Amino acid sequence: MSLPFQSDALGKLTLRLTVGILMLFHGVHKIFNPSSLDFISKQLANVDLPQGLAYGVYLGEVIAPLMIILGVFARFGGLLVFSNMIFAIVLAHRSQLLTLTDTGGYTLELQIFFLLTGLAVFFLGSGRIAVKPD
């Protein structure tokens, strides 16, 4: 049964715009504050990974969100966001995996939001309302 205002295409567009725009804010911040990569480089060195991988944050927080927003290779963009968040959680937030905030919320709500919405875009694709629908 079809309900009024029911649209898979609009639902996918809403998901894409939400995750894409919110993640892009993080990427733009890193563009205007490149010294923020120093923290990422140190975290990578702590786990014996090449510090040059820190530049991958631009893929996960600038390129991938633009792909998702525009709907150009959105599935791949979702996979990049998902991968970016795996690195972020492992490198910077692993000590918070089982912690709550003072108000009872999960400490990693935002990180898990980006992780799972990136995965959702990967599974769902761009939908019909996209520059290059898949």
Backbone as a chain_set.jsonl record, in Angstrom:
{"seq": "MSLPFQSDALGKLTLRLTVGILMLFHGVHKIFNPSSLDFISKQLANVDLPQGLAYGVYLGEVIAPLMIILGVFARFGGLLVFSNMIFAIVLAHRSQLLTLTDTGGYTLELQIFFLLTGLAVFFLGSGRIAVKPD", "coords": {"N": [[0.85, -1.181, 0.0], [0.58, 2.165, -0.856], [1.471, 5.063, 0.755], [0.514, 8.524, 1.304], [2.963, 10.946, 0.43], [5.036, 9.153, 0.498], [8.188, 8.17, -0.472], [10.84, 6.583, -1.847], [12.976, 7.687, -3.235], [13.132, 10.353, -2.285], [13.647, 9.806, 0.379], [16.191, 8.591, 0.245], [17.612, 10.738, -0.813], [17.378, 12.554, 1.319], [18.805, 11.174, 3.323], [21.348, 11.091, 2.075], [21.965, 13.857, 1.841], [21.966, 14.597, 4.532], [24.055, 13.024, 5.835], [26.163, 13.672, 4.134], [26.407, 16.549, 4.144], [26.777, 17.07, 6.912], [29.147, 15.643, 7.436], [30.868, 16.933, 5.712], [31.303, 19.405, 6.934], [33.219, 18.739, 8.861], [35.368, 18.074, 7.221], [35.863, 20.511, 5.88], [36.655, 22.05, 8.019], [39.119, 20.835, 8.541], [40.471, 21.5, 6.225], [40.763, 24.271, 6.476], [42.199, 24.327, 8.796], [44.874, 22.948, 8.733], [46.721, 22.019, 10.558], [45.414, 20.316, 12.203], [45.802, 17.818, 11.246], [48.1, 16.927, 12.395], [47.544, 15.667, 14.848], [46.235, 13.377, 13.921], [48.296, 12.2, 12.445], [50.113, 11.582, 14.508], [48.621, 9.709, 15.937], [48.439, 7.667, 14.044], [51.153, 6.965, 13.862], [51.5, 5.929, 16.401], [50.312, 3.45, 16.191], [51.931, 2.174, 14.456], [51.535, 2.812, 11.718], [51.93, 4.366, 8.498], [52.524, 7.861, 8.594], [51.677, 9.445, 6.534], [49.225, 8.517, 5.788], [47.415, 10.106, 7.042], [46.492, 12.086, 5.377], [44.451, 10.881, 4.075], [42.17, 11.532, 5.371], [41.085, 13.679, 4.059], [39.946, 12.496, 1.848], [37.891, 10.979, 3.062], [36.428, 12.954, 4.396], [35.98, 15.133, 2.781], [36.034, 14.659, -0.124], [34.466, 12.248, -0.304], [31.997, 13.054, 1.049], [31.142, 15.011, -0.822], [30.75, 13.416, -3.08], [28.64, 11.867, -2.119], [26.631, 13.799, -1.548], [26.149, 14.886, -4.113], [25.46, 12.595, -5.423], [27.127, 11.084, -7.034], [28.753, 8.298, -7.791], [27.874, 7.412, -5.284], [27.647, 5.165, -3.623], [30.312, 4.3, -3.369], [31.333, 6.574, -2.138], [29.945, 6.421, 0.3], [31.137, 4.125, 1.321], [33.737, 5.083, 1.655], [33.317, 7.013, 3.686], [32.468, 5.309, 5.732], [34.826, 3.77, 6.071], [36.612, 5.802, 6.826], [35.521, 6.465, 9.297], [35.927, 4.122, 10.733], [38.721, 4.188, 11.003], [38.883, 6.595, 12.497], [37.544, 5.913, 14.883], [39.091, 3.746, 15.828], [41.658, 4.915, 16.027], [41.351, 7.302, 17.565], [39.253, 7.105, 19.394], [38.957, 4.689, 20.728], [39.151, 4.208, 23.464], [36.771, 5.101, 24.388], [34.764, 3.398, 23.674], [32.973, 1.888, 25.265], [31.648, 3.735, 26.879], [29.56, 6.186, 28.523], [27.945, 9.403, 28.303], [27.708, 12.206, 30.614], [25.018, 12.675, 30.736], [23.863, 10.306, 30.096], [23.855, 9.476, 27.459], [25.306, 7.754, 24.621], [28.761, 7.908, 24.31], [30.062, 7.893, 21.839], [28.186, 8.689, 19.936], [28.022, 10.461, 17.662], [30.149, 9.566, 16.055], [29.377, 6.908, 15.562], [26.982, 7.423, 14.27], [27.917, 8.602, 11.819], [29.425, 6.43, 10.871], [27.459, 4.393, 10.491], [25.551, 5.655, 8.816], [27.092, 6.153, 6.586], [27.504, 3.514, 5.823], [24.849, 2.827, 5.281], [24.327, 4.437, 3.021], [26.082, 3.201, 1.284], [24.832, 0.668, 1.016], [22.242, 1.395, 0.078], [22.576, 3.131, -2.09], [22.421, 5.904, -4.45], [19.834, 6.6, -5.217], [17.089, 7.916, -7.217], [17.203, 10.71, -7.421], [19.736, 12.255, -8.251], [22.965, 13.304, -9.464], [24.296, 11.337, -10.903], [22.57, 8.759, -10.97], [22.513, 5.539, -9.378]], "CA": [[0.0, 0.0, 0.0], [1.356, 3.392, -0.956], [0.981, 6.139, 1.61], [0.854, 9.847, 0.777], [4.293, 11.461, 0.743], [6.007, 8.067, 0.591], [9.084, 8.223, -1.625], [12.187, 6.055, -1.613], [13.947, 8.625, -3.804], [13.301, 11.471, -1.346], [14.288, 9.265, 1.583], [17.619, 8.425, -0.042], [18.182, 12.091, -0.93], [17.477, 13.101, 2.68], [19.935, 10.488, 3.957], [22.593, 11.548, 1.442], [22.244, 15.243, 2.213], [22.264, 14.653, 5.968], [25.401, 12.527, 6.136], [27.141, 14.39, 3.318], [26.619, 17.917, 4.623], [27.346, 17.064, 8.263], [30.544, 15.196, 7.368], [31.639, 17.948, 4.992], [31.731, 20.409, 7.912], [34.471, 18.257, 9.468], [36.415, 18.175, 6.211], [36.166, 21.927, 5.65], [37.442, 22.478, 9.181], [40.493, 20.349, 8.368], [41.089, 22.272, 5.137], [41.13, 25.589, 7.006], [43.093, 24.114, 9.938], [45.654, 21.758, 8.384], [47.485, 21.512, 11.706], [44.643, 19.249, 12.853], [46.328, 16.537, 10.761], [49.2, 16.514, 13.276], [46.995, 14.702, 15.803], [45.984, 12.131, 13.194], [49.616, 11.626, 12.13], [50.661, 10.995, 15.741], [47.84, 8.503, 16.252], [48.868, 6.638, 13.092], [52.493, 6.537, 14.259], [51.347, 5.126, 17.618], [49.934, 2.075, 15.842], [52.897, 1.749, 13.436], [51.071, 3.036, 10.357], [52.593, 5.536, 7.91], [51.877, 9.127, 8.928], [51.089, 9.983, 5.312], [47.82, 8.111, 5.707], [46.583, 11.16, 7.629], [45.87, 12.845, 4.292], [43.244, 10.154, 3.692], [41.017, 12.177, 5.994], [40.48, 14.542, 3.045], [39.072, 11.623, 1.049], [36.718, 10.591, 3.842], [35.661, 14.062, 4.955], [35.718, 16.167, 1.77], [35.679, 14.053, -1.412], [33.339, 11.323, -0.131], [30.74, 13.774, 1.25], [30.716, 15.64, -2.076], [30.216, 12.327, -3.9], [27.357, 11.473, -1.545], [25.679, 14.899, -1.735], [25.808, 14.986, -5.528], [24.986, 11.315, -5.939], [28.071, 10.604, -8.04], [29.413, 7.164, -7.133], [27.472, 7.574, -3.887], [27.966, 3.946, -2.861], [31.735, 4.349, -3.049], [31.458, 7.647, -1.145], [29.492, 5.864, 1.574], [32.185, 3.204, 1.788], [34.85, 5.916, 2.128], [32.93, 7.572, 4.987], [32.503, 4.179, 6.661], [36.239, 3.461, 6.335], [37.143, 6.95, 7.566], [35.058, 6.394, 10.683], [36.63, 2.998, 11.376], [40.023, 4.736, 11.401], [38.697, 7.585, 13.565], [37.187, 5.227, 16.133], [40.239, 2.952, 16.283], [42.797, 5.764, 16.367], [41.127, 8.391, 18.527], [38.118, 6.938, 20.31], [38.78, 3.315, 21.221], [38.983, 4.192, 24.927], [35.403, 5.52, 24.692], [33.826, 2.459, 23.065], [31.957, 1.411, 26.209], [31.381, 4.785, 27.857], [28.38, 7.035, 28.378], [28.137, 10.795, 28.693], [27.135, 12.543, 31.917], [23.548, 12.667, 30.638], [23.417, 8.954, 29.798], [23.975, 9.144, 26.042], [26.506, 7.028, 24.223], [29.843, 8.859, 24.05], [30.441, 7.896, 20.427], [26.982, 8.821, 19.103], [28.308, 11.095, 16.382], [31.015, 8.686, 15.268], [28.565, 5.767, 15.13], [26.053, 7.971, 13.276], [28.608, 8.693, 10.538], [29.79, 5.067, 10.486], [26.299, 3.638, 10.001], [24.91, 6.306, 7.677], [27.96, 5.858, 5.447], [27.189, 2.135, 5.433], [23.51, 2.842, 4.683], [24.463, 4.973, 1.654], [26.719, 2.132, 0.512], [23.833, -0.36, 0.715], [21.07, 1.925, -0.619], [22.906, 3.845, -3.309], [22.044, 7.315, -4.531], [18.432, 6.842, -5.521], [16.851, 8.541, -8.524], [17.482, 12.139, -7.414], [21.195, 12.329, -8.159], [23.64, 13.679, -10.711], [24.548, 10.076, -11.594], [21.884, 7.722, -10.196], [23.038, 4.17, -9.556]], "C": [[0.894, 1.242, 0.0], [0.704, 4.491, -0.123], [1.304, 7.487, 0.979], [2.241, 10.272, 1.261], [5.325, 10.357, 0.937], [6.866, 8.075, -0.665], [10.462, 7.701, -1.24], [13.248, 7.035, -2.101], [14.187, 9.8, -2.859], [13.956, 11.02, -0.048], [15.79, 9.108, 1.391], [18.309, 9.78, -0.183], [18.366, 12.709, 0.442], [18.65, 12.484, 3.427], [21.25, 11.002, 3.39], [22.946, 12.961, 1.861], [22.626, 15.359, 3.686], [23.697, 14.22, 6.25], [26.453, 13.319, 5.368], [27.449, 15.777, 3.848], [27.266, 17.923, 6.004], [28.802, 16.61, 8.272], [31.416, 16.246, 6.693], [32.097, 19.075, 5.918], [33.067, 20.015, 8.547], [35.628, 18.383, 8.486], [36.831, 19.611, 5.941], [36.99, 22.479, 6.811], [38.902, 22.052, 9.019], [41.21, 21.081, 7.241], [41.58, 23.616, 5.67], [42.067, 25.513, 8.211], [43.937, 22.875, 9.687], [46.489, 21.21, 9.541], [46.711, 20.424, 12.45], [45.089, 17.871, 12.37], [47.478, 16.037, 11.629], [48.728, 15.461, 14.269], [46.791, 13.35, 15.129], [47.298, 11.433, 12.874], [50.223, 10.945, 13.35], [49.933, 9.71, 16.107], [48.224, 7.355, 15.313], [50.237, 6.086, 13.47], [52.427, 5.643, 15.498], [50.963, 3.685, 17.329], [50.756, 1.563, 14.645], [52.353, 1.793, 12.005], [51.749, 4.286, 9.808], [51.807, 6.819, 8.192], [51.224, 9.774, 7.713], [49.637, 9.592, 5.116], [46.875, 9.182, 6.27], [45.872, 11.971, 6.546], [44.625, 12.149, 3.744], [41.989, 10.745, 4.301], [40.331, 13.113, 4.998], [39.575, 13.738, 2.104], [37.768, 11.355, 1.787], [35.86, 11.744, 4.315], [35.422, 15.21, 3.969], [35.218, 15.515, 0.478], [34.445, 13.153, -1.275], [32.023, 12.058, 0.149], [30.233, 14.464, -0.016], [30.133, 14.594, -3.027], [28.819, 11.939, -3.436], [26.302, 12.543, -1.8], [25.207, 14.955, -3.186], [25.213, 13.7, -6.091], [25.833, 10.823, -7.093], [28.926, 9.53, -7.372], [29.135, 7.208, -5.623], [27.802, 6.34, -3.053], [29.437, 3.945, -2.444], [32.001, 5.439, -2.014], [31.031, 7.174, 0.235], [30.516, 4.921, 2.175], [33.402, 3.972, 2.311], [34.539, 6.53, 3.494], [32.99, 6.484, 6.05], [33.947, 3.86, 7.053], [36.901, 4.561, 7.16], [36.762, 6.854, 9.041], [35.657, 5.197, 11.427], [37.987, 3.479, 11.873], [39.866, 5.707, 12.57], [38.407, 6.914, 14.897], [38.386, 4.467, 16.684], [41.381, 3.849, 16.768], [42.524, 6.718, 17.525], [40.072, 8.119, 19.589], [37.978, 5.552, 20.918], [38.609, 3.246, 22.737], [37.558, 4.574, 25.334], [34.354, 4.528, 24.204], [32.69, 2.046, 24.009], [31.607, 2.461, 27.258], [30.132, 5.582, 27.499], [28.737, 8.459, 28.78], [27.523, 11.021, 30.075], [25.611, 12.51, 31.901], [23.002, 11.316, 30.2], [23.467, 8.568, 28.335], [25.26, 8.389, 25.772], [27.569, 8.036, 23.8], [30.168, 8.978, 22.562], [29.236, 8.016, 19.486], [27.297, 9.374, 17.723], [29.144, 10.187, 15.489], [30.225, 7.493, 14.727], [27.526, 6.21, 14.104], [26.717, 8.016, 11.9], [28.977, 7.308, 10.013], [28.601, 4.367, 9.822], [25.572, 4.326, 8.856], [25.775, 6.17, 6.417], [27.68, 4.456, 4.911], [25.814, 2.068, 4.77], [23.563, 3.372, 3.253], [25.108, 3.921, 0.761], [25.684, 1.088, 0.097], [22.689, 0.157, -0.157], [21.384, 2.577, -1.959], [22.329, 5.235, -3.321], [20.544, 7.526, -4.64], [18.322, 7.591, -6.846], [17.239, 10.007, -8.576], [18.973, 12.332, -7.167], [21.759, 12.755, -9.5], [23.876, 12.431, -11.564], [23.898, 8.948, -10.801], [22.502, 6.344, -10.427], [21.925, 3.159, -9.475]], "O": [[1.846, 1.336, 0.775], [-0.476, 4.798, -0.292], [2.255, 7.596, 0.205], [2.627, 9.975, 2.391], [6.393, 10.612, 1.494], [6.352, 7.999, -1.782], [11.16, 8.296, -0.418], [14.291, 7.198, -1.467], [15.334, 10.2, -2.656], [14.73, 11.763, 0.555], [16.571, 9.455, 2.277], [19.441, 9.959, 0.264], [19.397, 13.327, 0.709], [19.407, 13.193, 4.091], [22.17, 11.317, 4.145], [24.096, 13.24, 2.2], [23.512, 16.137, 4.041], [24.468, 14.975, 6.843], [27.524, 13.604, 5.903], [28.615, 16.148, 3.987], [28.198, 18.689, 6.249], [29.608, 17.138, 9.038], [32.576, 16.424, 7.064], [33.169, 19.643, 5.71], [33.94, 20.86, 8.744], [36.738, 18.753, 8.87], [38.019, 19.898, 5.791], [37.907, 23.275, 6.611], [39.814, 22.82, 9.325], [42.426, 21.263, 7.296], [42.687, 24.047, 5.349], [42.661, 26.518, 8.602], [43.747, 21.855, 10.35], [46.916, 20.057, 9.503], [47.294, 19.687, 13.245], [44.789, 16.864, 13.012], [47.8, 14.849, 11.602], [49.424, 14.475, 14.51], [47.129, 12.308, 15.691], [47.407, 10.215, 13.014], [50.785, 9.855, 13.24], [50.554, 8.738, 16.537], [48.322, 6.206, 15.742], [50.459, 4.877, 13.405], [53.212, 4.703, 15.627], [51.252, 2.793, 18.127], [50.34, 0.654, 13.926], [52.665, 0.93, 11.185], [52.107, 5.178, 10.577], [50.585, 6.856, 8.048], [50.303, 10.576, 7.864], [48.902, 10.245, 4.376], [45.675, 9.158, 6.0], [44.776, 12.484, 6.772], [43.835, 12.763, 3.028], [40.881, 10.503, 3.823], [39.121, 13.32, 5.083], [38.56, 14.246, 1.626], [36.682, 11.485, 1.222], [34.68, 11.55, 4.611], [34.724, 16.167, 4.304], [34.102, 15.789, 0.036], [33.491, 13.284, -2.043], [31.009, 11.718, -0.461], [29.026, 14.499, -0.259], [29.138, 14.854, -3.703], [27.924, 11.711, -4.25], [25.192, 12.225, -2.225], [24.01, 15.058, -3.454], [24.539, 13.721, -7.122], [25.318, 10.212, -8.03], [29.729, 9.829, -6.489], [30.043, 7.061, -4.804], [28.196, 6.466, -1.893], [29.764, 3.627, -1.3], [32.811, 5.245, -1.108], [31.682, 7.492, 1.231], [30.738, 4.916, 3.386], [34.023, 3.563, 3.291], [35.407, 6.563, 4.366], [33.504, 6.71, 7.145], [34.249, 3.698, 8.235], [37.661, 4.278, 8.086], [37.577, 7.127, 9.922], [35.868, 5.269, 12.638], [38.367, 3.219, 13.015], [40.633, 5.648, 13.531], [38.961, 7.302, 15.925], [38.668, 4.538, 17.88], [41.997, 3.573, 17.797], [43.39, 6.915, 18.378], [40.006, 8.837, 20.587], [36.97, 5.267, 21.565], [37.983, 2.314, 23.241], [37.175, 4.394, 26.49], [33.159, 4.802, 24.314], [31.555, 1.875, 23.565], [31.303, 2.119, 28.4], [29.712, 5.643, 26.344], [29.706, 8.691, 29.503], [26.893, 10.124, 30.634], [24.983, 12.335, 32.945], [21.802, 11.187, 29.957], [23.148, 7.428, 27.997], [26.182, 8.386, 26.588], [27.286, 8.931, 23.003], [30.512, 10.06, 22.087], [29.267, 7.502, 18.368], [26.876, 8.803, 16.718], [28.868, 10.061, 14.296], [30.388, 7.112, 13.567], [27.218, 5.466, 13.173], [26.151, 7.526, 10.922], [28.848, 7.05, 8.816], [28.726, 3.817, 8.727], [25.02, 3.642, 7.994], [25.247, 6.081, 5.309], [27.628, 4.24, 3.7], [25.632, 1.331, 3.8], [22.915, 2.818, 2.365], [24.72, 3.769, -0.397], [25.664, 0.669, -1.061], [22.214, -0.56, -1.038], [20.549, 2.574, -2.863], [21.802, 5.701, -2.31], [20.037, 8.553, -4.188], [19.323, 7.863, -7.509], [17.573, 10.516, -9.646], [19.413, 12.542, -6.037], [21.119, 12.592, -10.539], [23.686, 12.451, -12.78], [24.576, 8.252, -10.045], [22.954, 6.028, -11.528], [22.17, 1.959, -9.601]]}, "num_chains": 1, "name": "protein.A"}
